[in-house]
Each structure stands twice: as C-alpha cells, then as structure tokens.
Amino acid sequence: MARKTRSEILYDGCFAHVFSRALEKHLIFETEEDFRFFKSLLGRTKAKYDYRIYHYCLMNTHFHLAVSLASVKAFSRALHEIKQGYARWVHKKQKSEGPIWWGRFRSQLIENEAYLSTCGLYIETNPIKAGMVQNPEEWPHSSSRHYFQGLPDPLVDSYERPLSISAGVQQNLDFVNGDILGSELFRLQIQERLFDD
C-alpha cells in the first residue's frame, strides 16, 4: 500500500492542525520582535491566501495552527511564504544563512468543530506542558487570551466552541502520531483515501 500525500489527505474546506519545528530545536522565536514579525506574516497571508486561524501558539522552537483551508494548494503556498519570509528575517538579524526549519510543515485533518476545539486546547496548553506558564492565558503568543479572557486578537477567526468536550472526542485524539483527528467512523472513511488497495 502506497502512502498518500498531504494534498490527498487534506481537502479544500477542511479543518487542519498544522505545525512546524525549527531545525535541531534551535530557538527561532527569541524576542518580542520575532513573535510580532511572525504574527504579521500570518496576518498578511491570511488575507492573501484565504484561510482562517481558529487557534495558534508560537513557541520558541515551533508553532501550531488550527485552521480551515479554502484551498489546500493556496494554504501550502501561504506556509511556504511564511516560513521563507521568517527565515530571511532571521538571516538578516543574525547575519546567517541556511535552513532554519525542519522540513515542510506537518498537518492533521480535523473532523469537525468538536475536534477543532479539543485540538485548540491542546495547542493553547503547550506553554504549560513546557513549564513556561501556569495558565494558558499567561502565554502572550497564542490564541488563549482571546478564548479565556475575551481579548481581541486580529489573527483569530472566532467560532462557537462547544461548552464541553465529550469523552468520545477526548479518547480518539492522538496529537503526536497520526494524520486524522476524529471519530472512528471518520477515520475509517478517510483511510480509504489514504491507502491504495
């Protein structure tokens, strides 16, 4: 069985969890200016390539986005533009050259808004897991303040988050491995597209 490509897993109009790491876990976001510049790239490409960001978190060595994609091809171009633009920024600042990102971005297909919301909590609690803060809203480089404190964030496209997450949604989530965040039925349906017979 041959593995399908990202463009065959994701589809136009889908929700996706997207993440990308720095090469060899180097610190790529070190200063407030770094975070601001990366956010400006996100803001510019959202308008240009027509995608929505529901959740995000920028860590020192990587970033996470929970998005919806009007066009998978356009979003891939947007991420390429963001990562290249940020690499140029780092090289200019540090008078360096060479790659700063570990490969292309990784992605996971998200079934629906319930899974999107749970994925968002996972994304926004990254700084807690890293021991950087006690509460998600203490980290200024994520969507957590928008959701937990109601503060405006120009990057965030709000949606009606479920008030609680069902046990079934919680049990079926696997954020480390796998290409699909969803129910068993959804996974089975998508598996038919992931592999050739």
matplotlib code that plots the C-alpha trace (Angstrom):
import matplotlib.pyplot as plt

x = [0.0, 1.4, 1.1, -1.0, 0.4, -0.7, -2.7, -4.7, -5.4, -6.4, -9.1, -10.5, -12.8, -11.3, -10.1, -6.5, -3.9, -0.6, 2.7, 6.3, 9.5, 12.9, 15.9, 17.6, 15.2, 17.0, 15.4, 13.8, 11.4, 13.6, 12.4, 9.1, 10.1, 10.4, 7.0, 5.5, 7.1, 5.9, 2.4, 2.5, 3.4, 0.4, -1.9, -0.7, -1.0, -4.5, -5.8, -3.8, -4.5, -8.0, -7.5, -8.8, -6.9, -9.0, -6.2, -2.5, 0.5, 4.0, 6.7, 10.4, 11.2, 8.0, 4.5, 1.0, -2.1, -5.6, -7.1, -9.7, -8.4, -10.4, -7.7, -5.1, -2.7, -3.1, -2.5, 0.7, 1.9, 1.0, 3.0, 5.9, 5.8, 5.6, 8.5, 10.7, 9.9, 10.7, 13.9, 15.0, 14.2, 16.3, 19.2, 19.2, 19.1, 21.8, 23.8, 23.5, 22.3, 21.0, 17.7, 16.1, 13.0, 12.9, 11.4, 8.0, 5.0, 3.2, -0.6, -3.5, -7.0, -9.7, -13.2, -15.4, -15.7, -15.7, -12.3, -11.2, -12.0, -10.1, -7.2, -7.3, -7.0, -4.0, -2.4, -3.0, -1.7, 1.7, 3.4, 2.0, 3.4, 6.8, 6.8, 6.7, 3.4, 0.8, -2.2, -2.7, -3.7, -0.3, 1.4, 1.1, 1.9, -1.2, -5.0, -5.6, -6.2, -8.9, -10.8, -10.1, -10.2, -12.3, -9.4, -9.5, -6.9, -6.7, -5.3, -8.2, -11.3, -13.9, -16.3, -18.9, -16.7, -18.5, -19.0, -17.7, -15.8, -17.3, -15.4, -15.5, -13.8, -11.1, -10.4, -9.9, -7.4, -3.8, -1.8, 1.7, 1.1, -1.4, -2.9, -6.5, -8.2, -11.8, -14.2, -13.6, -16.1, -14.4, -11.0, -12.3, -13.9, -10.6, -8.5, -10.0, -8.4, -5.0, -4.0, -4.2, -5.5]
y = [0.0, 3.4, 6.3, 9.2, 12.7, 15.6, 17.1, 13.8, 13.7, 17.3, 18.7, 22.2, 23.4, 21.1, 21.9, 21.1, 21.1, 22.4, 22.6, 23.2, 22.9, 24.6, 22.6, 20.8, 22.5, 25.8, 28.9, 30.7, 33.0, 34.7, 38.3, 40.1, 41.5, 37.9, 36.9, 40.2, 39.7, 36.1, 37.2, 39.9, 37.2, 35.2, 38.2, 39.1, 35.6, 35.1, 37.9, 36.9, 33.1, 33.0, 30.7, 31.0, 30.6, 29.4, 28.6, 29.2, 29.0, 30.2, 28.5, 29.3, 26.3, 25.7, 26.8, 25.3, 26.5, 25.1, 26.4, 25.9, 25.9, 27.3, 25.8, 23.3, 24.5, 28.1, 27.3, 25.4, 28.5, 30.6, 28.4, 28.4, 32.2, 32.5, 30.1, 31.6, 35.2, 34.4, 32.6, 35.7, 37.8, 35.5, 35.5, 39.3, 39.7, 37.1, 37.6, 33.9, 31.5, 28.1, 26.4, 27.2, 24.9, 21.1, 20.1, 21.2, 21.7, 18.7, 18.5, 16.6, 16.5, 17.5, 16.1, 18.9, 21.8, 19.5, 18.1, 21.6, 22.9, 20.0, 20.5, 24.2, 23.3, 21.1, 23.9, 26.6, 24.4, 23.8, 26.5, 24.8, 21.4, 23.1, 24.6, 28.2, 29.3, 28.0, 29.0, 29.2, 32.9, 33.8, 33.0, 36.1, 34.3, 32.2, 32.4, 31.6, 35.2, 35.5, 32.5, 32.6, 36.3, 37.6, 39.8, 40.8, 39.1, 40.1, 36.6, 34.6, 33.8, 33.1, 30.2, 28.7, 26.5, 23.6, 24.2, 20.7, 18.0, 14.6, 11.6, 10.0, 13.1, 13.0, 9.3, 9.4, 12.2, 11.5, 14.6, 13.0, 10.4, 10.1, 12.2, 12.3, 13.9, 12.5, 9.7, 6.1, 6.4, 9.5, 7.8, 4.7, 6.9, 8.8, 5.7, 4.7, 7.8, 7.3, 4.0, 2.2, -1.3]
z = [0.0, -1.0, 1.4, 0.1, 0.0, 2.3, -0.6, -0.8, 2.9, 3.3, 1.1, 0.2, 3.0, 5.7, 9.3, 9.9, 12.7, 11.2, 12.9, 12.1, 14.1, 14.0, 12.7, 15.6, 18.0, 17.7, 19.2, 16.4, 18.3, 20.9, 21.2, 21.2, 17.9, 16.5, 17.6, 16.3, 12.9, 12.5, 13.5, 10.9, 8.3, 9.4, 9.1, 5.7, 4.2, 5.7, 3.6, 0.5, 0.6, 2.2, 5.2, 8.7, 12.0, 14.9, 17.3, 17.3, 19.6, 18.8, 21.0, 21.0, 18.7, 16.8, 16.0, 15.9, 14.0, 13.9, 10.6, 7.9, 4.3, 1.4, -0.8, 0.2, -2.6, -1.6, 2.1, 1.2, -0.7, 2.3, 4.7, 2.3, 2.1, 5.9, 6.6, 3.8, 4.9, 8.5, 7.5, 5.7, 8.8, 11.0, 8.5, 8.2, 12.0, 12.8, 9.6, 9.0, 6.2, 5.7, 6.6, 10.0, 9.6, 9.9, 6.6, 5.4, 7.7, 9.2, 9.2, 10.6, 9.2, 11.8, 11.5, 12.9, 15.4, 18.5, 17.5, 16.4, 19.9, 21.6, 19.3, 20.2, 23.9, 23.1, 21.2, 23.8, 26.7, 25.0, 27.2, 30.3, 29.2, 28.5, 32.1, 30.9, 32.5, 34.9, 32.8, 29.0, 29.0, 30.6, 27.3, 25.1, 21.8, 21.4, 20.9, 24.6, 25.7, 23.1, 24.3, 28.0, 28.6, 25.6, 24.4, 20.7, 18.5, 14.9, 13.9, 15.4, 13.5, 16.2, 16.1, 18.5, 20.7, 22.4, 26.1, 26.9, 25.1, 25.0, 26.3, 22.8, 21.3, 24.1, 23.7, 20.0, 19.9, 19.1, 18.7, 18.4, 15.7, 13.0, 10.3, 11.4, 14.4, 14.5, 15.3, 14.4, 11.6, 10.2, 10.4, 8.5, 5.8, 5.4, 5.5, 2.2, 0.7, 2.5, 1.0, -2.3, -2.4]

ax = plt.figure().add_subplot(projection="3d")
ax.plot(x, y, z, "-o")
ax.set_aspect("equal")
plt.show()
